[in-house]
Amino acid sequence: MTLPGQIAELLRRARAIAVVGCSPKPHRDSHGVARYLQEHGYKVIPVYPGVEEILGVRAYPDLRSAAAAEGPIDIVDIFRRPELVGPHADEAIEVGARLIWMQLGVVNEDAAAKARAAGIPVVMDRCIRVEHAALKK
């Protein structure tokens, strides 16, 4: 597990956050978290197949195409069921993400071990919005 101080430092240094599973529906948690991150100065890159735009910015079908078009991704924030995380973690490793974040209720130990072996820290079962808001206190 990444220590709280490490999480704080990674959030402070990050600029671009890809939100995998970023719903175009405003009532979904992924949409609200992405909007919050935008409002707090992060470059949010929505990853959601079949949608061209979310929150006023281009959406991508996968992390590879997002990184190719947008440049380096600091954090990959994953809003997917635990059993679906593996391929997204593989892509995050491939594109050189600096941190993989799995939202509340999302735990995939195999994907986390693979990412850590590639030198990428992992946060699981925590909300990036909650953690970021705690930094402001």
Residue pairs with C-beta under 8 A, 6 or more apart in sequence:
1 123
1 124
2 10
2 99
2 121
2 122
2 123
6 121
7 123
7 126
7 131
8 131
8 135
10 74
10 75
10 98
10 99
10 121
11 75
11 128
11 131
11 132
11 135
12 135
13 74
14 42
14 74
14 75
14 98
14 99
15 42
15 43
15 74
16 42
16 43
16 45
16 70
16 71
16 72
16 73
16 74
16 75
17 37
17 42
17 43
17 44
17 45
17 73
17 74
17 75
17 76
17 77
17 128
18 45
18 46
18 47
18 63
18 66
18 67
18 73
18 75
18 76
18 77
18 97
19 30
19 33
19 34
19 37
19 44
19 45
19 46
19 47
19 77
19 79
20 47
20 63
20 76
20 77
20 78
20 79
20 80
20 88
21 30
21 47
21 48
21 78
21 79
21 80
22 30
22 31
22 34
22 44
22 46
22 47
22 48
22 54
22 55
22 59
22 79
23 30
23 31
23 48
23 54
23 79
24 31
24 48
24 51
24 54
24 59
25 31
26 32
29 79
29 103
30 79
30 103
31 54
31 55
32 129
33 77
33 79
33 103
33 127
33 128
33 129
34 44
34 46
34 54
34 55
35 55
36 129
36 132
37 44
37 77
37 128
37 129
37 132
38 44
38 55
40 132
43 70
44 55
44 57
45 57
45 60
45 66
45 70
45 73
46 54
46 55
46 57
46 58
46 59
46 60
47 59
47 60
47 61
47 62
47 63
47 66
48 54
48 59
48 60
48 61
49 61
49 62
50 61
51 59
52 58
52 59
53 59
58 69
60 66
60 69
60 70
62 91
63 73
63 76
63 88
63 91
63 92
63 94
63 95
63 97
64 91
64 94
64 95
66 73
66 95
67 73
67 95
67 96
72 96
73 92
73 95
73 96
73 97
73 98
74 97
74 98
74 99
75 97
75 98
75 99
75 100
75 101
75 128
76 88
76 89
76 91
76 92
76 97
76 99
76 100
76 101
77 101
77 103
77 128
78 85
78 88
78 89
78 100
78 101
78 102
78 103
78 106
79 103
79 106
80 88
80 106
81 106
82 102
82 105
82 106
82 107
82 108
83 108
85 102
85 106
85 108
85 111
86 108
86 110
86 111
86 114
88 111
89 100
89 108
89 111
89 112
89 114
89 115
90 111
90 114
92 100
92 115
92 120
93 114
93 115
93 118
93 120
97 120
98 120
98 121
99 120
99 121
99 122
99 123
100 111
100 112
100 115
100 120
100 121
100 122
100 123
101 122
101 123
101 126
101 128
102 108
102 112
102 122
102 123
102 124
102 125
102 126
103 125
103 126
103 127
103 128
104 125
104 126
104 127
105 125
106 124
106 125
107 124
107 125
108 124
111 122
112 122
112 124
115 121
115 122
116 122
123 131
